[in-house]
Amino acid sequence: MPISRRKLLKTLGAASGTMLLGGFPENLESHNAITLLDENPRYKKPLKAVRAITLGAGNRGNVYGNYAVDFPEELDIVGVAEPIPLRNERYAKKHNIAAENRFKTWEDVFARPKFADAVLITTPDNLHYGPCMAALKAGYDILLEKPIAPTEQECRDILALAKKTGRIVAVCHVLRYAPYFRKLRELIHSGAIGDLVSIQHLEPIEHIHMSHSYVRGNWHDRNATTPIILAKSCHDLDILRWMIDKPSQKIVAMGGLKWFTAKNAPAGSTPRCMDGCAVEATCPYSAMKIYYRERGWLYVFDLPEAPEKQGEAILEYLRNTNYGRCVYKMDNNQDDHYISSIEFEGGITASLSMEAFTSYAGRRTRVMGSMGDIVGDMDTFTLTDFRTKQSVVYDNSRFLEEDSAKFTGGHGGGDRRLVRDWIQAISQQDASLLTSTIDTSIESHIMGFMAEQSRKTGKIESIQL
């Protein structure tokens, strides 16, 4: 069986692994684990759990809400708004939510006097603005899933009201909380590679993920949600801004929808994959293969708990929803490749390439400094010092193994750490305990909107905050 570079390094040790693996510097000197980060000395045990209401009990609502299951002394989910009855029921049962605190829509929540400390906004992208503005007016602190809102003006409105009310608004730029990126940023600013000159950053969406989320899925229509640069890659714009830690000044972008169009539909294909498509057995995007035979990406389906009943339920979804449609015959309009180049204060440059057609996922980043460089893939990164001609591998896998199971998970452990810091910020009423407040997160959104403008006009656009 093939073994990954990361696993082989761990098994054989850095010296042995280096001799066997191409692409690693021959002078590799050491292999360092990205260890558990020291607890912030400003953290305090909450005197009582933060009481929160979840608006939207889908995937992200459960990702963040599950923190309350593992740490009930820190977070207590006391309300939910969710229009899909099964999701509402399951979420209420999981968190023992009283019947009077279960709502169909977010508007219903704010028809009531304030009855919690905070809200988690994990509604669809086009339903972020309304509940966020209502929550601020009602005096709630907020955990807001990205993107902040679908338009630049709405983002600016939320920022202005947050400043006016003084409420804490954490934006879910979870990569800022992942130990991998925190260590990468630390090394950049320590002078380990001299002066920062440039960064190249790749976001490989992975071809099945693209078909699932941005061709068939909730984000297939840029006009109904947000353009893919915001829906998918505002994380990446944000992590570039955070690592560089200087204002962005101008941006230029190019991209388009090349493959998932009707002109590329294979001969013999049908509107739905299960309707006798002549190429279904060999098509990499077959809905029957992805969802039914391989049982992948099922988190979007509300399936029966009994495994023996799930097969027919999946087929029902494939018969009646977009998830069963041919990827070449969908009404999708999101770009499947997108490149942005950005200039930051001080002449530092960065490029972001968002690519659908990859066999792998996980960000790839190359950092170039005056005295060294760093190459990483979210599992490991290698720092090479030009002055000493020595290289060091920093390995995230040992961190993930040593870390408590309650803190591993999505985005390299960033999901849970975001919620933890948000709870600390609310408990102490101190937004500086967060790295992704509305104030610091707004710039990456402006970068995204300007990238879209550049993509359409073909011009370099300035970034004005």
ChimeraX attribute file (.defattr): number of C-alpha atoms within 10 A of each C-alpha:
attribute: neighborCount
match mode: 1-to-1
recipient: residues
	/A:1	3
	/A:2	5
	/A:3	8
	/A:4	10
	/A:5	17
	/A:6	17
	/A:7	12
	/A:8	17
	/A:9	20
	/A:10	17
	/A:11	11
	/A:12	12
	/A:13	13
	/A:14	19
	/A:15	15
	/A:16	13
	/A:17	19
	/A:18	20
	/A:19	13
	/A:20	14
	/A:21	14
	/A:22	10
	/A:23	7
	/A:24	15
	/A:25	16
	/A:26	14
	/A:27	14
	/A:28	20
	/A:29	15
	/A:30	13
	/A:31	18
	/A:32	15
	/A:33	15
	/A:34	22
	/A:35	19
	/A:36	14
	/A:37	11
	/A:38	6
	/A:39	7
	/A:40	9
	/A:41	6
	/A:42	8
	/A:43	14
	/A:44	10
	/A:45	11
	/A:46	15
	/A:47	10
	/A:48	12
	/A:49	18
	/A:50	22
	/A:51	18
	/A:52	24
	/A:53	26
	/A:54	27
	/A:55	27
	/A:56	26
	/A:57	26
	/A:58	21
	/A:59	13
	/A:60	16
	/A:61	19
	/A:62	17
	/A:63	16
	/A:64	21
	/A:65	24
	/A:66	19
	/A:67	21
	/A:68	21
	/A:69	15
	/A:70	12
	/A:71	13
	/A:72	15
	/A:73	14
	/A:74	20
	/A:75	22
	/A:76	23
	/A:77	27
	/A:78	21
	/A:79	25
	/A:80	31
	/A:81	25
	/A:82	21
	/A:83	15
	/A:84	14
	/A:85	11
	/A:86	14
	/A:87	18
	/A:88	19
	/A:89	16
	/A:90	12
	/A:91	26
	/A:92	21
	/A:93	11
	/A:94	14
	/A:95	18
	/A:96	13
	/A:97	18
	/A:98	12
	/A:99	11
	/A:100	7
	/A:101	16
	/A:102	21
	/A:103	18
	/A:104	16
	/A:105	17
	/A:106	24
	/A:107	14
	/A:108	12
	/A:109	23
	/A:110	15
	/A:111	10
	/A:112	10
	/A:113	8
	/A:114	13
	/A:115	15
	/A:116	17
	/A:117	18
	/A:118	25
	/A:119	25
	/A:120	27
	/A:121	30
	/A:122	24
	/A:123	24
	/A:124	18
	/A:125	21
	/A:126	16
	/A:127	18
	/A:128	23
	/A:129	22
	/A:130	14
	/A:131	22
	/A:132	26
	/A:133	16
	/A:134	16
	/A:135	23
	/A:136	23
	/A:137	15
	/A:138	15
	/A:139	17
	/A:140	23
	/A:141	26
	/A:142	26
	/A:143	26
	/A:144	24
	/A:145	22
	/A:146	24
	/A:147	28
	/A:148	29
	/A:149	26
	/A:150	24
	/A:151	17
	/A:152	16
	/A:153	11
	/A:154	16
	/A:155	19
	/A:156	19
	/A:157	15
	/A:158	22
	/A:159	19
	/A:160	14
	/A:161	15
	/A:162	23
	/A:163	15
	/A:164	11
	/A:165	14
	/A:166	14
	/A:167	21
	/A:168	25
	/A:169	29
	/A:170	28
	/A:171	25
	/A:172	27
	/A:173	27
	/A:174	24
	/A:175	24
	/A:176	24
	/A:177	24
	/A:178	21
	/A:179	23
	/A:180	27
	/A:181	19
	/A:182	18
	/A:183	16
	/A:184	21
	/A:185	18
	/A:186	12
	/A:187	16
	/A:188	22
	/A:189	15
	/A:190	11
	/A:191	14
	/A:192	19
	/A:193	23
	/A:194	19
	/A:195	16
	/A:196	22
	/A:197	18
	/A:198	20
	/A:199	22
	/A:200	17
	/A:201	22
	/A:202	19
	/A:203	22
	/A:204	21
	/A:205	25
	/A:206	17
	/A:207	18
	/A:208	21
	/A:209	20
	/A:210	25
	/A:211	26
	/A:212	22
	/A:213	17
	/A:214	26
	/A:215	29
	/A:216	25
	/A:217	17
	/A:218	17
	/A:219	24
	/A:220	25
	/A:221	19
	/A:222	19
	/A:223	12
	/A:224	13
	/A:225	20
	/A:226	21
	/A:227	22
	/A:228	23
	/A:229	26
	/A:230	27
	/A:231	19
	/A:232	20
	/A:233	22
	/A:234	24
	/A:235	23
	/A:236	22
	/A:237	26
	/A:238	24
	/A:239	22
	/A:240	23
	/A:241	21
	/A:242	21
	/A:243	18
	/A:244	22
	/A:245	13
	/A:246	14
	/A:247	16
	/A:248	26
	/A:249	17
	/A:250	20
	/A:251	26
	/A:252	23
	/A:253	25
	/A:254	19
	/A:255	19
	/A:256	14
	/A:257	13
	/A:258	12
	/A:259	16
	/A:260	22
	/A:261	16
	/A:262	13
	/A:263	10
	/A:264	12
	/A:265	16
	/A:266	14
	/A:267	9
	/A:268	10
	/A:269	18
	/A:270	19
	/A:271	16
	/A:272	24
	/A:273	25
	/A:274	17
	/A:275	13
	/A:276	12
	/A:277	18
	/A:278	14
	/A:279	15
	/A:280	22
	/A:281	12
	/A:282	9
	/A:283	14
	/A:284	13
	/A:285	20
	/A:286	25
	/A:287	28
	/A:288	20
	/A:289	17
	/A:290	17
	/A:291	21
	/A:292	19
	/A:293	11
	/A:294	11
	/A:295	14
	/A:296	12
	/A:297	14
	/A:298	13
	/A:299	9
	/A:300	13
	/A:301	14
	/A:302	15
	/A:303	17
	/A:304	14
	/A:305	8
	/A:306	7
	/A:307	8
	/A:308	9
	/A:309	11
	/A:310	17
	/A:311	15
	/A:312	13
	/A:313	16
	/A:314	21
	/A:315	16
	/A:316	12
	/A:317	16
	/A:318	20
	/A:319	16
	/A:320	11
	/A:321	12
	/A:322	20
	/A:323	28
	/A:324	23
	/A:325	23
	/A:326	25
	/A:327	27
	/A:328	22
	/A:329	19
	/A:330	19
	/A:331	16
	/A:332	20
	/A:333	19
	/A:334	24
	/A:335	24
	/A:336	22
	/A:337	20
	/A:338	22
	/A:339	18
	/A:340	23
	/A:341	17
	/A:342	27
	/A:343	20
	/A:344	19
	/A:345	13
	/A:346	12
	/A:347	13
	/A:348	16
	/A:349	20
	/A:350	24
	/A:351	22
	/A:352	21
	/A:353	21
	/A:354	25
	/A:355	20
	/A:356	23
	/A:357	17
	/A:358	14
	/A:359	10
	/A:360	14
	/A:361	17
	/A:362	15
	/A:363	16
	/A:364	18
	/A:365	21
	/A:366	19
	/A:367	20
	/A:368	21
	/A:369	19
	/A:370	15
	/A:371	17
	/A:372	23
	/A:373	23
	/A:374	23
	/A:375	18
	/A:376	21
	/A:377	17
	/A:378	21
	/A:379	19
	/A:380	20
	/A:381	23
	/A:382	21
	/A:383	23
	/A:384	23
	/A:385	19
	/A:386	15
	/A:387	10
	/A:388	9
	/A:389	12
	/A:390	16
	/A:391	22
	/A:392	19
	/A:393	24
	/A:394	22
	/A:395	23
	/A:396	23
	/A:397	20
	/A:398	17
	/A:399	19
	/A:400	21
	/A:401	11
	/A:402	11
	/A:403	15
	/A:404	10
	/A:405	10
	/A:406	12
	/A:407	17
	/A:408	19
	/A:409	13
	/A:410	13
	/A:411	18
	/A:412	24
	/A:413	22
	/A:414	24
	/A:415	24
	/A:416	24
	/A:417	20
	/A:418	25
	/A:419	23
	/A:420	20
	/A:421	21
	/A:422	29
	/A:423	22
	/A:424	23
	/A:425	20
	/A:426	21
	/A:427	19
	/A:428	16
	/A:429	15
	/A:430	13
	/A:431	20
	/A:432	12
	/A:433	18
	/A:434	24
	/A:435	20
	/A:436	25
	/A:437	21
	/A:438	26
	/A:439	16
	/A:440	15
	/A:441	27
	/A:442	21
	/A:443	20
	/A:444	25
	/A:445	26
	/A:446	23
	/A:447	30
	/A:448	25
	/A:449	22
	/A:450	22
	/A:451	30
	/A:452	24
	/A:453	17
	/A:454	20
	/A:455	21
	/A:456	13
	/A:457	13
	/A:458	13
	/A:459	14
	/A:460	17
	/A:461	21
	/A:462	17
	/A:463	21
	/A:464	12
	/A:465	11
